[in-house]
Amino acid sequence: MPVAFLKRRNKQIATIIEPPTCQPPVFVLAVCPTELESGTIKSRRKTSGCGTAQILTSALSALPKTESKIMKILMVLTSHDSLGDTGKKTGFWLEEFAAPYYVFKDAGADITLASPKGGQPPVDPNSDSPDAQTDDTRRFKDDSEAQKHLANTLKLSEVTADGFDAIFYPGGHGPLWDLAEDADSKRLIEAFAGADLPVGAVCHAPAVFRHTQGKDGKPLVSGRRVTGFTNTEEEGAGLTEVVPFLVEDMLKANGGLYEKGPDWGSFVLRDGKLVTGQNPASSAATAKEIVALLK
């Protein structure tokens, strides 16, 4: 098959490949580097001779190749399983883990799971009751790979922010006791926020902002729009006198510009790279805001 090179000012700009058999006139795609970079591609009809000409510009190989970056998201869960002095069990709320997990997974993210003690974090039994099931929790129950992933969380003290693009905290009452006071959690949140990377928390998980600070030394939520489990939702759960503190009150005390939607309805706020959701129904929407920040 004959091959010819087109040159302009001694610079090769295209390769022409001529098939050996005679063909009817066809369209020839002619692309110059400027057209290629700007997205403008023109075609013109070959008006004489026989054969098909395929013009391949050398600019094609010269263009920068872009590779889609895989999002790397760190999800941090509680290791606490005692509901105060009630003798009842608590932990993370299953929907608040499963819904964000699949939002991230379906977006192509590489997910790392961690908890203060490592290993299997405790599931709040109330979140695993038949009336608490959702499409995402049912998907999780049929997903042996995800279950194995959850059973082998990394120990939080061994995790750094290096290489991650965002950090996300599912809720449940457990974080009120451990993650709210955990030095490694505080370290990680401040590292992500300091690097201007997304930080997300849903329902009771904004409790993790109890002691976190910004670069200015003020509480991380100070002057920022935030939400979290409302006082009236806690009252509805019958746990106002059981929990160590109320999320709504803490966020306000730390200078957060607290807002809320109707109890038990989805409500999410994004202030810069800080994303908070009000309750379990807000889980998927909160995670979607994190994904939107990474695209």
C-alpha positions in Angstrom: 0.0 0.0 0.0 1.6 3.3 -1.1 2.4 5.7 1.6 3.2 9.4 1.2 4.0 12.1 3.7 2.7 15.6 3.5 5.1 18.3 4.6 4.8 22.0 5.1 8.0 24.0 5.7 9.9 20.7 6.0 7.6 19.6 8.8 5.5 16.5 8.4 1.9 17.3 9.0 0.1 14.2 7.8 0.4 10.7 6.5 -1.6 9.7 3.4 -2.4 6.0 2.8 -3.5 5.1 -0.7 -5.2 1.7 -1.1 -4.1 -0.2 -4.3 -7.6 -0.6 -5.7 -9.6 2.1 -7.5 -12.6 3.5 -5.6 -15.2 6.1 -6.3 -14.5 9.6 -4.9 -15.0 9.7 -1.2 -14.8 12.2 1.6 -11.3 13.0 3.0 -11.0 14.1 6.6 -8.4 16.9 6.8 -7.4 18.0 10.3 -4.9 20.6 11.2 -3.5 20.9 14.7 -5.4 24.0 15.4 -8.7 22.4 14.3 -7.9 19.3 16.4 -7.2 21.3 19.6 -10.2 23.5 19.2 -12.6 20.7 18.4 -13.3 22.0 14.9 -12.9 19.3 12.3 -13.6 19.9 8.6 -14.1 17.5 5.7 -13.8 18.1 2.0 -14.6 16.0 -1.0 -11.8 14.5 -3.0 -12.5 15.7 -6.6 -10.0 13.8 -8.7 -8.1 10.5 -9.0 -9.0 7.2 -7.6 -8.4 5.6 -4.2 -9.3 6.5 -0.7 -7.1 8.9 1.2 -7.0 8.8 5.0 -5.2 11.7 6.5 -3.7 11.2 9.9 -2.2 14.3 11.4 1.0 14.1 13.3 -0.7 16.6 15.7 -2.8 13.7 17.0 0.1 12.0 18.6 1.4 15.4 19.9 -1.7 16.2 21.8 -1.6 15.7 25.6 -3.2 12.4 26.6 -5.6 12.8 29.5 -6.3 9.9 31.8 -9.3 9.9 34.1 -8.2 10.0 37.7 -9.7 7.5 40.1 -11.3 9.2 43.1 -9.9 7.9 46.4 -12.3 8.3 49.3 -11.7 7.5 52.9 -14.8 6.5 54.9 -14.5 6.5 58.7 -16.9 4.6 60.9 -17.4 4.3 64.6 -16.1 1.5 66.8 -18.4 2.4 69.7 -21.2 0.0 70.5 -22.7 1.0 73.9 -25.7 3.3 74.0 -24.7 5.2 77.1 -25.8 3.6 80.3 -28.9 2.0 78.8 -27.4 -1.4 78.4 -28.5 -1.3 74.7 -26.3 -1.5 71.7 -25.5 1.2 69.1 -22.9 1.7 66.4 -23.1 3.1 62.8 -26.4 3.4 61.0 -26.5 1.0 58.2 -28.2 3.2 55.6 -25.7 6.0 56.3 -22.9 3.7 55.4 -24.5 1.7 52.5 -26.0 4.6 50.6 -22.8 6.7 50.4 -20.7 3.5 49.8 -22.7 2.7 46.7 -22.8 6.4 45.5 -19.0 6.4 45.7 -18.6 2.9 44.2 -21.0 3.5 41.3 -19.0 6.7 40.6 -15.9 4.6 40.2 -14.2 5.6 43.4 -11.6 3.6 45.2 -12.9 3.3 48.8 -10.9 2.8 51.9 -12.7 2.0 55.2 -11.3 2.8 58.6 -12.4 2.9 62.3 -10.7 3.7 65.6 -10.3 0.0 66.5 -10.1 -1.4 63.0 -11.8 -4.6 61.9 -15.6 -5.0 61.9 -17.3 -1.8 63.2 -20.6 -2.3 65.1 -23.9 -1.9 63.3 -26.7 -0.2 65.3 -29.2 -3.1 65.5 -32.1 -0.7 65.0 -30.7 0.2 61.6 -30.8 -3.4 60.7 -34.4 -4.0 61.5 -36.9 -4.9 58.7 -38.6 -1.5 58.7 -35.2 0.3 58.3 -34.2 -1.4 55.1 -33.6 0.5 51.9 -32.6 -0.4 48.4 -29.0 0.3 49.4 -29.0 -1.8 52.6 -30.6 -4.7 50.7 -27.9 -4.3 48.1 -25.3 -4.5 50.8 -26.8 -7.6 52.2 -26.4 -9.3 48.8 -22.9 -8.0 48.3 -20.4 -10.3 49.9 -17.4 -8.3 48.7 -18.7 -5.1 50.4 -19.4 -7.1 53.6 -15.8 -8.4 53.6 -14.6 -4.9 53.0 -16.5 -3.6 56.0 -15.3 -6.4 58.2 -11.7 -5.4 57.6 -11.5 -1.7 58.3 -8.1 -0.2 58.8 -7.1 1.1 62.2 -7.6 4.9 62.2 -4.2 5.6 63.9 -2.5 3.9 60.9 -4.2 6.1 58.3 -2.9 9.4 56.9 -4.6 11.8 54.4 -1.9 11.1 51.8 -3.2 10.0 48.5 -6.9 10.5 49.3 -9.2 13.0 47.7 -12.0 13.2 50.3 -13.0 11.9 53.7 -16.6 10.9 54.7 -18.2 10.0 58.0 -21.4 7.9 58.2 -23.4 8.5 61.3 -25.2 6.5 63.9 -25.0 7.3 67.6 -21.6 5.7 68.0 -19.6 8.7 66.8 -20.9 10.8 69.7 -18.8 8.8 72.1 -15.6 7.8 70.1 -15.0 9.8 66.9 -16.1 13.1 68.5 -13.2 12.7 70.9 -10.7 10.8 68.7 -7.4 12.5 68.2 -6.7 10.6 65.0 -10.0 11.6 63.5 -9.3 15.2 64.4 -5.9 14.9 62.8 -7.3 13.6 59.6 -10.2 16.1 59.3 -7.8 19.0 59.8 -5.4 17.5 57.3 -8.1 17.2 54.6 -9.6 20.6 55.4 -6.1 22.2 55.4 -5.4 20.8 52.0 -8.8 22.1 50.7 -10.2 18.6 50.2 -13.8 17.6 50.7 -14.9 16.6 54.2 -18.4 15.1 54.6 -20.5 13.9 57.5 -24.1 12.8 57.8 -26.7 12.7 60.6 -24.8 12.2 64.0 -21.4 12.2 62.3 -21.0 16.0 62.3 -20.2 15.2 66.0 -16.7 14.7 64.6 -16.4 18.5 64.3 -16.6 19.0 68.1 -12.9 19.7 68.5 -11.6 20.2 65.0 -10.1 23.5 64.1 -9.3 25.4 60.9 -6.0 27.0 59.9 -7.1 30.1 61.8 -7.4 28.2 65.1 -11.1 28.6 65.2 -13.6 25.7 65.2 -13.7 24.2 61.7 -17.5 24.9 61.4 -17.2 28.5 62.7 -19.0 30.8 60.3 -19.9 28.0 57.9 -23.3 26.6 56.9 -23.8 23.2 58.5 -26.5 20.7 59.4 -26.8 17.5 61.4 -29.2 15.5 63.4 -31.7 18.0 64.9 -32.7 18.3 68.6 -36.3 17.5 67.7 -35.2 14.3 65.8 -33.2 13.3 68.8 -36.2 13.9 71.0 -38.3 11.8 68.6 -35.7 9.0 69.0 -36.2 9.3 72.8 -32.4 9.7 73.4 -32.1 13.4 74.3 -31.1 12.4 77.9 -28.9 9.5 76.8 -26.5 11.0 74.3 -23.4 12.9 75.7 -24.3 16.0 73.7 -26.8 17.1 71.0 -25.3 17.6 67.5 -27.4 20.7 66.7 -26.4 22.4 70.0 -22.7 21.6 69.5 -22.5 22.9 66.0 -24.2 26.2 67.1 -21.8 26.5 70.1 -18.9 26.1 67.7 -20.1 29.0 65.7 -21.6 27.0 62.9 -24.4 28.6 60.9 -26.8 25.7 61.6 -29.7 25.1 59.3 -32.2 22.3 59.1 -35.0 20.9 57.0 -38.1 19.1 58.0 -37.5 16.3 60.5 -36.5 13.0 58.8 -36.5 14.5 55.4 -33.4 14.8 53.2 -31.5 18.0 53.8 -27.8 18.7 52.8 -25.6 21.7 53.0 -22.3 22.4 51.2 -20.1 25.3 52.3 -16.9 25.3 50.3 -15.5 21.8 50.6 -17.5 21.0 53.8 -20.6 18.9 53.2 -23.1 17.9 55.9 -26.4 16.0 55.9 -29.1 16.1 58.5 -30.3 12.5 58.9 -30.4 9.0 57.4 -32.6 10.2 54.5 -29.8 12.6 53.6 -27.1 9.9 53.2 -27.1 9.5 49.4 -27.5 13.2 48.7 -24.6 14.1 51.0 -22.3 11.6 49.2 -23.4 12.9 45.8 -22.2 16.4 46.8 -18.8 14.9 47.7 -18.6 13.3 44.2 -19.7 16.5 42.6 -16.8 18.3 44.3 -14.3 15.8 42.9 -15.4 16.0 39.3 
